[in-house]
Structures are given as structure tokens and as C-alpha cells.
């Protein structure tokens, strides 16, 4: 079978810089590495082809000969010579990515921490502000109590893997050099289980639901997380368990809206109360309080009730309650009410701009704007 052009194999152009050549080789080698393509003969062939191409092109003398004479100029040279000197460096990088350590560095520990879990906890605004304690039920992987995580039936123990002799890795020849790979039989644990536990079927962990008590501190808000250390999934091969992160989500409240440490609410009032003034009862999370509305209050007026907001979970002073008055136009008027309002309008119009300064100012502005367009 005719060999492919080495530059084509690595996906680079002739004259490529050494650094770019190395990057291209890493990309191809990572793509076709046997560890990532177990049992794929085509991928293994592409991996060997990339090794051969890089060995030639990374050596200045071999590359010059190849550029001038093609494959004939380097026949018998691939697999040895000065070009192999750079292989240790590049494969140290590649196997660091694949194995989590340098190639040839000895047995890798396969003790792994368990995965972290996430749970969304919905709370009412009152519970989020005051704090509470709730119980949650979550599915998780826990260490098998029957075999205590070993995966072997009680009374038996895991044995050293016959393929890797308990090392967890096997040495494999790849062209002009050899590399270490995770043992395909024991998956790097160095142990095999001939008599698996009947409860976990050799996995060392089982799936179950567990109930946990979550203490929610006062002042939490949507997006805050509460960590329960060690309540995540069980680790593998004796590793520690992960953590459980409880994500807080505060439900929408029918009256209040939270804004950091402050609370906001709208208070509808009649135009009579707004004009004459009065006293209203305003709700807070601690009960009702009285709010004095001064005469001639305009819609949108904001009243601040000090320290009636939220004390932040991370500390600091309590926020305020910001109550905004919204004028409500009366509906379903009686005949008498209509008569009184009509009479009121006549009196109001006779007073001109005295009682509606904003309205008069606005219409004067509109008139000036329209007149300017005509001129």
C-alpha cells in the first residue's frame, strides 16, 4: 500500500513551523490513540502513521531529505535517529492528558472521589428570610454495606489482575517506543473480583434514596448554595464521597418582591385618600404597620419603612421595605357618584392650573413642541 504524504497525515502545509507541527501531531495522536479507540484497528494504524510522520518531519535532516526525495529519501530511517529525541517531551504531554500523569511514571492510583450532586430546593420568601429546616429525599450512590465497598462477596477478597500483575497498567509497543496504558481487564485497579458481592454485583456501591435534613440560614436568596459535605455519591476503590450542593430557589410572593436586602411592594389607594391624606395599614413580614399618607400624595410616591426588609445571609444591616402608592381609579360608579365627580370637575377646571400644575405644564410643553414644528 502506498504511503500517504507525511504533511497530509498531520494536516499541515510544507514549511510549517516546529511549534505548529508539534501541535498538529498532538491533535492527531490524541484523536487516534488506542486508549481512546479500543479495538479500532483503523485508528491504531492512523496512530502509527502519525508517529512515523512526526519522527521524520521533526528532524531537520530527515525533513530536508523527505522534502527533496519524498519517502525514498527517508526509507529505513523512520523509527530511529536524532528525530526520536523529541518524542519523550511530546508524549509526556499527551500521556499527561490521557493518564493524568507522565508516561512511564509507574502505577496510577485509581482511588477516586465520588461525584458531587446538586438539588434544587424551593422556598417561600418567608422561609428564605427567616431561615428554616427542611428534609429532602435524594437518589444517590452509596458504599455497599455488605462488602464494605470492596465489590467481593463476604469472606472473599479481590485478587491481583493476571494481565497487569496488580500494577494497573500494561506496557504496549507503539512503533519505535513503548508506552504504558490502563489495563483493559481491571480498568487500572490492579484487582479482579472472581466472586462478586451479591448486593452490589461487584461494583462496590449501590443506588438508594436517602433523607437528609437541610438547615437553611436566614437571609438566603435565589442562587445561594448550601453544601452538605460528604453527602454526594460514594467514591470508587475506597475514595471519599462527593458533596451535595443544595441550590436555593425562592418562589414568587403575591405581595413582596425582593431586591437584595430590600423588599418592595405596591399599595393601591383611592384618589380621595391620596388627595385628602389618611392612614393605611401596610403588610410586612413581621405583621401590619401603620403608614401615614400625607395630603396631595401623587401616584408612584415611595415610602421607606426602615429595617423592615431582609438581613442578608452573609451579614450586614437589615434592608428596608419600599412601599409605592398606586392610585386606583374607581369603577362601577353610581349615578350620584358620577354627579358629584362631574361637579368636582367643573370646580377643578375653574381653578385652572392651581390644582393640576403637572398636567398644565405638560400640555404647555406639548403646545410649544407642536408650534416649533410649524415654524
N, C-alpha and C positions, 0 to 999 in steps of 0.2 A: 504494500500500500504506500502510495506517495505521501511524503511528509508535507504538512502544511507550513506555510511561511511563518517563521517564529514571531515576527511582528504582528501578524494576523492572529496568532494564537493568544497573544497577550492584549490584543485590541489597541495597539499603539502605532504611531507612524515612525518611519525611518528617521533617525536623528533625534529621537526622544531623549530628554534629559534623564540622568541616572535616577533622580528622585522620583520623577513621574513613572519611570519604568518599574521601580520598586513598588509604588502604589498600585500600578496596574497588575503586577504579579500577585500582590497580596489579595486583591479583589478576586482574581480568577481562582487562586489557590483556596481561598475561603469558600468560594462557591462550589467547587468540585471536591472538597476534602472528603475522604471516605467516612469520617466520623459524622458528617452531615448527610451523607448519601449511602447509608449501609446497604450492601448487597447490590449496588448500582455499578455494573461493570463499565458502562459508558462514562460515568462520572469519574471513576478511578483512572480510566485511560486518559481523560482530559486533564486530570490532576498530574499524571506523569508527563504528559505532553507539555504542560505549563512549566514543570520543573526543568525539563530539558531546554526549553526556550529561554528561560531566565538564566540558566547556568551559562549559556553561550553569550547572550546579549549583555549580561552584567560584567563580562570580562572584556576589557578593551581590545586585547589582541584577537580573541576569538570573534568578537563582534566585527572587527575590521576584516578578518578573513571571510566571515559569513557575508558581509555587505558586498565583497568583491566576487566571491566564488559561489555563494549560496551554500546549500547543505554539503556540497562536495568539499568546501573549504574547511569544514569542521568535522567531517566524518571521523569517528574513532576518538574524538576529543571530548564529546559530551559525557559527563559523568565523572570527570576528574579535572585536575589542573588548578590554576590560580583562581578560576571563577568560583570554585566551591567555597572560597574563604568567606564570602558574604552570606552564605546560607544560614549559618548559626544565628546571625543577627536577625535576619528576616523571619526565620521560623520561630525564634524566641518570641517575636511579636505575635505571630499567628497563633502559636500554641498557647500563648498567654491569654488570647481572646477565647480560644476554644476550651482550654482546660482550666483556666483560672490561675495558671502559674507557668513558669518557664518549662520548655520541653526538656525532658530528661531530669527533672527536679525531684524524682522519687515519687513515692505513693502520695496521692492526693487524698485529703480527708473528705469523706462523704457524709460526715455529720452535718446536717443542715437544720437551720432554724425553721420553725413552722411558718406558714403564711399568715400575714395579718388579715383580719376580717373587718368588714365595715357594716354598720347597722344604722339605719335612719330612724330616729326617734322623734315622733311628732308630739309637740307640747302645746298646751293652751298658753296664751300670753300671761295669765295669772301664775301658772306653774313656773314658767320661764323666769318671771320677775321675782317670785318669792322663793323659788327652789323647791324641790320635791324629791321623792324616792320612788322609782318605778321598777317593776320586774319585767324583763324581756326574755323571750324564748328564741334561741338561735340554733340552727343546724351547724354542726362543726365536726371536724375530725379530731378524735382524742386517742391517746395512747391506749392500746388494748390492755385491759387489766388481767386477762387470762394469761398472756405470755409476757406481760410487762414490757411490751414493745419489741421483743426480740423476733417475733414472727414465727418462732418454733414452738411445736407442741410442748406442753408442760412435761418436764422430765427429760427433754432433749435440748440440744444446743445447735446453733448454726455451725457448719463446717467450713474449713478453708476451701476456696474455689479451686477446683482441679485444673482449670485453664490458666489462671494467673498465679497460682500457689499462694493465694491470700494477699497478694500485693495490690490488686485492684486495677492494675494496668498491664497491658501486653505490649511488647516491642514489635513493631512492624517495619519491614523494609520498604522504602519508597525510593526507588532509583538509586542514586549514589549515596544515600544516607538512610538512617533508620530513625523512627520516631516512636514515642510512646502514645498509646491510645487507651481509652477506657475499655476495660474488659467487657466484651459483649455478653458474656454469660452471667456475670454477677453485677453488671452495671456499675462497677467501680467499688462495690462494698468489700470485696475480698472474701465474701462469705456466700455460701449457698445453703438453702434450707431443704433438707430431704423429707422431713416430717413436719409440715406446716401446722400452725395453730388452727384449730377448727373454728375459733371465734372470728379471727381476722383474715384467715386464709393466707397467712404468711406475710401480710402487709405490715403488721406491727401496729396498726391503728384501725379504729372502727368509726363509722359515722353514727352520730347520735344527736339528739336535741338536748340542750341544757338550758336551765332557767337561771338567770343572773339578776342580781339587784343592782340597779344603777342609781347612784346618788347624784342628783343634778344640783349644782350650786346655784344660789340666787344670782340673777342678772344675766344668764346666758341668752344668746340670741341666735338666730338662724345662721348656720355656717360654723358655729363653735363645735369643737370636738372634745369628747371625754374619752380618755384612754384607759382601758382596763388591761393592765399588764398581765401577760400570760394566759389570757382568755381567748387567744386565737387558735389556729389549727396546731395540732401536735407536730413536733419536729420529726425528722427522719433519722434513723440509725442513732437514736439517743440524743438528738439535738433538742434544744429548748423550744417551747411553744411560742407562737407568734402572739401578737396583741390584738385586742378588739377595739376598734375605734367607733364610738357612738356619735353619729352626726346629728346635731340638733336642727330641727325644722319647726319653727313657731307658726302655728295656724293663724289664719286671718281672724281678727277680732271684729265683732259687729259695731263697736263704738270707737275703740282706740287704734291708732296707728303709731308704731314705734319708729323713732328717729334717733338712733344712737341711745343716749341716756334719757332723752326727752320722749314724752308721749304727746300726741296731737289728737284733737277731736273737734268736730263741728257741732255747734249748738244752734238749732233753729229757734228764732224768736219772731214774734209778730212785729209789724211795723209800728204798732201802738206802743209796745214795750220799748222798742228802740227809740221812739220819739219822746216818750214821757219818762223813760228810765224805770228801773224796778230792781227786784232781787230775784235771782234764779237759783235753783239747786242744780249743781253740776256734779256728775258722777266722777269718782276717782277709783283707783284700785283698792283704796282703803275705806271707801264709803262715800257718801254725799257731802259736799261742802257748799256753802252759800257764796254766790258771786253777785256783786253789786254792779248793775248795768247803769251807767250814767245817762242822763237825758241826751237826746240827739246823737245816739250811737249809730255809726254807719256800718253797713254790711261789710264783712271782712275784717272788722276790728279784732285784734288779737289780744287776749288776756292771758297773762302768765301767772300760774299758780306755783309758787316756789316749792321745791322739794317734793312734788307730787308725781315725779317721774320714776326712773329706774336707777338703782345703784349698780353700776357696771360690775361684771363678774371679776374684772382684773383690778378693781379698786377705784377710788375716786369718789367725789361727791355725787349725791343723788341728782338726777335731772329734774326738769320741770314739766308741768302739764300745760300745754299751749292750747287754749280753748279759743276757737274762732267763731264769732257770731255770724250767722247767715240769716238774713231777713227772708221771711216766708210771706208770700202774697196770699191773702185769704181767698178761699174758694167756696162755692155753694152759698153765695151771699143771699140774704133775704131781701125782700123789697125795701124794707125800712133801712137796712144797711146800705143799699145802693143809693137811696135818697140822701142819707147822711154823708156818704162819700162824695156824691155829686155836689152837695152843698159845700163840703170841705174843699173840693177842687176849685169852686168858684172863689172862695175866700183866698185860697192859696195863690190863684192867678192874679188876684187884685193886688197882692203884695209884691208882685214882680220877682226880682232876683234876691230879695231879702231872705226868703226861706229855702231857696234852691240854688245856692251860689255855684255849685259844681255844674249843675245842669245848664244854667245860664252861660257860664264860662265856656262850657263845651260847645254849645250851639253858636256862640260868638266866634269861636275858633273855626268851626265848620264854615260859617259865612265868610270869614276872611280868606280861608283857603279857596273856596269857590270863586270869590271875586278876583283873587290873584290869577286864577286860570283864565278868566275872561279878559284880563288886561294884557 
